[in-house]
Amino acid sequence: MSSSSGDRRAVVLLALGTIAGIGLAALSIVSSGGGAGALPDDAMALVNGQPISRDAFAEFVGALATERKTVDLDAETRRQVLARMVDEELLLQRGIELGLPRYERTARRAIVAAVVAAVTAEAEAAEPSEDELRAFHGEHADRFTRPGRLRLDTAFVAAGARPEATAWQQANELARRARAGESFASLAAELGDPSPLLSPTEPISLDEVRERLGPSAAIEAEGLAVGQVGDPVRGAAGYFVLALRERSPGEPLLFDDVRAHVRLEYLRGVGERALGRYLEDLRAGAEVRVRDPDTGEGRS
């Protein structure tokens, strides 16, 4: 192995160790401690003065036992678990010495995500009452609505069997003549090609259009007015021409049918507001100076 490849491998391993340590720290699995000394009663190990707690070890062992579908782990496996936790702590400490948490993007993201998770988890721990959830559902009814459905006429012009420019011109001709009043079905038969992706004749949602025809077709369909024929849009295998015949509005969903989703949305909002307050406090206690991206001038 060359020196450069060995260095790269070492950096990757250290980064992985840092991330593992960050995850453990975020879950209070590895605790911070003071200087070196006797092994504390509540610690399973000391690594350069940093304790690995009994609770941390028990949680790690329990998780591994659950994964292996066993009640307990034998003594040798438990020793291996502790050795692994020591290795992770060593990697974490070395990664910090190398500045990975500040300069390595993956480590930075992991640290930020861990702090965000800790802040939001605390805020989301309180279970909302039924009245709070029902009020939230009523105030944000637009979030809990079955999407409207579309009735589309769809034609497809394959690009693989003909030059790209020819396929586009043929699809564009189909759209032009359909706008002029010719039968869309007749034009699709004359200028189009068969495709298993074509939407059915019954109304479908935008999500179904996206799944069947692709994101560009879904964007085009969303912007069409009833009776309008769209411009050709490129799919994976060719061009689609869409004509919107009918659009039904979204349908509100009853609270009892979406209670679990309402709860998740409610708690997400609680977490976001808590994070916003936390950041305001951090900014209030910090000295921050930034440079204006346009003028280059520094300001507080």
C-alpha positions in Angstrom: 0.0 0.0 0.0 1.3 3.4 -0.9 1.9 6.1 1.7 -0.8 8.4 0.2 -3.4 5.7 0.1 -2.5 4.7 3.7 -2.9 8.3 4.8 -6.3 8.6 3.1 -7.4 5.4 4.8 -6.3 6.7 8.1 -8.3 9.9 7.7 -11.4 8.0 6.7 -11.1 5.7 9.7 -10.6 8.7 12.0 -13.6 10.4 10.5 -15.7 7.3 11.0 -14.5 7.1 14.6 -15.3 10.7 15.2 -18.8 10.3 13.8 -19.4 7.2 15.9 -18.2 9.1 19.0 -20.4 12.0 18.2 -23.4 9.7 17.9 -22.6 8.1 21.2 -22.1 11.5 22.9 -25.5 12.7 21.5 -27.2 9.8 23.2 -25.2 10.3 26.4 -23.5 7.0 25.8 -20.0 8.3 26.2 -19.8 10.9 28.9 -17.2 13.7 29.4 -14.9 13.6 32.4 -12.0 15.3 34.0 -8.4 14.3 34.3 -6.8 10.9 34.7 -7.1 9.1 38.0 -8.6 6.1 39.6 -11.4 4.4 37.7 -14.7 5.9 39.0 -17.3 3.5 40.4 -19.8 4.5 37.7 -17.3 4.0 34.8 -16.3 0.8 32.9 -13.2 2.5 31.5 -11.1 5.6 31.5 -9.6 6.7 28.2 -7.1 9.5 28.7 -9.2 10.7 31.6 -12.5 10.4 29.7 -14.9 7.9 31.4 -17.0 5.3 29.6 -19.9 4.9 31.9 -21.6 1.8 33.2 -24.9 3.0 31.7 -23.2 3.6 28.3 -21.8 0.1 28.4 -25.1 -1.4 29.4 -26.9 0.4 26.6 -24.4 -0.8 24.1 -24.6 -4.4 25.3 -28.4 -4.3 25.3 -28.6 -2.9 21.8 -26.2 -5.7 20.6 -28.2 -8.4 22.4 -31.4 -7.1 20.8 -29.8 -7.2 17.4 -28.6 -10.7 17.9 -32.0 -11.7 19.4 -30.6 -13.0 22.6 -31.3 -12.2 26.3 -27.7 -11.6 27.3 -24.1 -11.7 25.8 -21.3 -14.0 27.1 -18.3 -12.6 29.0 -16.0 -12.6 26.0 -18.4 -10.7 23.8 -19.0 -8.1 26.6 -15.2 -7.6 26.8 -15.1 -7.1 23.0 -17.9 -4.5 23.3 -16.0 -2.6 25.9 -12.8 -2.8 23.7 -14.8 -1.4 20.8 -16.1 1.5 22.9 -12.5 2.2 24.0 -11.4 2.2 20.4 -14.2 4.6 19.5 -13.2 7.0 22.3 -9.6 6.9 21.1 -10.7 7.6 17.6 -12.9 10.5 18.8 -10.1 12.0 20.8 -7.6 11.7 17.9 -10.2 13.2 15.5 -10.7 16.2 17.7 -6.9 16.6 17.9 -6.7 16.7 14.1 -9.5 19.3 14.0 -12.0 17.0 12.1 -15.1 18.3 13.9 -14.3 21.8 12.6 -12.8 21.1 9.2 -14.2 17.8 8.1 -17.7 18.3 6.6 -19.2 15.0 7.6 -18.1 15.4 11.2 -19.4 19.0 11.3 -22.8 17.9 10.0 -22.9 15.0 12.6 -22.2 17.4 15.4 -24.8 19.9 14.3 -27.3 17.2 13.8 -26.6 15.8 17.2 -27.2 19.2 18.9 -30.4 19.8 16.9 -31.6 16.4 17.8 -30.9 17.0 21.5 -32.7 20.4 21.5 -35.8 19.2 19.5 -36.1 15.9 21.4 -36.3 17.7 24.7 -39.0 20.0 23.3 -40.9 17.1 21.7 -40.9 15.0 24.8 -44.2 16.4 26.2 -47.1 14.6 24.7 -49.8 16.9 23.3 -53.4 16.6 24.5 -56.2 15.5 22.3 -57.6 19.0 22.3 -54.3 20.5 21.2 -54.1 18.0 18.3 -57.6 18.7 17.2 -57.1 22.4 17.3 -53.9 22.0 15.3 -55.7 19.9 12.7 -58.4 22.6 12.3 -55.9 25.4 12.1 -53.8 23.7 9.5 -56.4 21.8 7.5 -54.4 22.4 4.3 -51.7 20.0 5.6 -54.2 17.2 6.0 -55.9 17.1 2.7 -56.1 14.3 0.1 -54.5 15.7 -3.0 -56.8 16.7 -5.9 -56.9 14.5 -8.9 -56.5 15.1 -12.6 -58.1 13.7 -15.7 -55.4 13.8 -18.5 -55.2 13.0 -22.1 -51.6 11.8 -22.7 -49.6 11.1 -25.8 -46.0 9.8 -26.1 -43.4 10.2 -28.8 -40.4 7.9 -28.4 -37.0 9.4 -28.8 -35.0 6.2 -29.1 -36.4 5.1 -32.4 -35.8 8.4 -34.2 -33.4 11.4 -33.9 -33.9 13.6 -30.8 -34.8 16.6 -33.0 -37.3 14.6 -35.0 -39.0 13.3 -31.8 -39.3 16.8 -30.4 -40.7 18.2 -33.7 -43.3 15.4 -33.9 -44.4 15.9 -30.3 -44.5 19.7 -30.9 -46.6 19.1 -34.0 -49.0 16.9 -32.0 -49.4 19.6 -29.3 -49.9 22.4 -32.0 -52.6 20.5 -33.8 -54.4 19.5 -30.6 -54.5 23.2 -29.6 -56.0 23.9 -33.0 -58.9 21.7 -32.1 -58.1 18.3 -33.7 -58.9 15.1 -31.7 -56.2 14.4 -29.2 -56.8 10.7 -29.4 -56.5 10.7 -33.2 -53.3 12.7 -33.0 -51.9 10.4 -30.4 -52.6 7.4 -32.7 -51.2 9.2 -35.7 -48.1 10.8 -34.3 -47.5 9.0 -31.0 -46.1 5.7 -29.9 -47.4 3.1 -27.5 -46.1 3.3 -23.9 -46.9 1.3 -20.8 -46.3 4.5 -18.8 -49.3 6.3 -20.1 -51.7 7.3 -17.4 -55.1 5.6 -17.2 -58.3 7.4 -18.3 -59.6 7.6 -14.7 -58.5 10.6 -12.6 -55.0 10.3 -11.0 -53.0 12.4 -8.5 -49.9 14.4 -9.3 -47.9 11.9 -7.4 -49.1 9.2 -9.8 -48.2 11.4 -12.8 -44.7 11.8 -11.3 -44.3 8.1 -10.8 -45.6 7.1 -14.2 -44.3 9.9 -16.5 -41.6 11.6 -14.5 -41.1 14.9 -12.6 -41.2 17.1 -15.6 -44.6 15.8 -16.7 -45.9 16.3 -13.1 -44.7 19.9 -13.1 -46.3 20.5 -16.5 -49.6 18.9 -15.4 -49.7 21.0 -12.3 -49.5 24.2 -14.2 -52.2 23.4 -16.9 -55.6 25.0 -16.9 -58.6 22.8 -17.6 -58.8 22.4 -21.4 -55.2 23.4 -22.0 -52.7 21.4 -24.0 -49.2 21.5 -22.6 -45.8 21.8 -24.4 -43.9 18.6 -25.0 -41.9 17.5 -21.9 -39.0 15.1 -22.0 -39.3 11.9 -20.1 -36.8 9.1 -19.8 -37.6 7.5 -23.1 -39.1 10.3 -25.1 -41.6 13.2 -25.1 -45.0 13.4 -23.4 -47.8 15.8 -24.4 -50.5 16.3 -21.8 -53.9 17.8 -22.1 -55.9 18.6 -18.9 -59.5 17.7 -19.1 -60.6 17.9 -15.5 -59.2 18.9 -12.1 -60.9 18.0 -8.8 -60.0 19.9 -5.6 -58.3 18.4 -2.7 -60.4 16.7 -0.1 -60.0 17.4 3.7 -59.1 14.4 5.7 -61.0 13.7 9.0 -58.9 14.0 12.2 -59.5 10.4 13.3 -58.1 9.2 9.9 -54.9 11.2 10.2 -54.4 11.5 14.0 -50.9 10.0 13.9 -49.8 12.3 11.1 -51.3 15.3 13.0 -49.3 14.4 16.1 -46.0 14.1 14.1 -46.6 17.5 12.4 -47.5 19.1 15.7 -44.4 17.8 17.4 -42.2 18.8 14.5 -43.5 22.4 14.8 -42.8 22.3 18.6 -39.2 21.1 17.8 -38.7 23.8 15.2 -39.9 26.6 17.5 -37.6 25.3 20.3 -34.7 25.2 17.9 -35.4 28.8 16.8 -35.4 30.0 20.4 -32.2 28.1 21.2 -30.5 29.7 18.2 -31.7 33.1 19.3 -30.1 32.5 22.7 -26.9 31.4 21.2 -26.7 34.4 18.9 -27.5 36.7 21.8 -24.5 35.4 23.8 -22.1 35.2 20.8 -19.9 37.7 19.0 -20.6 37.3 15.4 -19.2 39.4 12.5 -20.0 38.7 8.9 -18.9 40.1 5.5 -21.6 41.3 3.2 -21.5 39.0 0.1 -22.2 41.9 -2.3 -20.2 44.8 -0.8 -17.5 42.8 1.0 -17.9 45.1 4.0 -17.7 43.5 7.5 -20.6 44.0 9.9 -21.8 42.7 13.2 
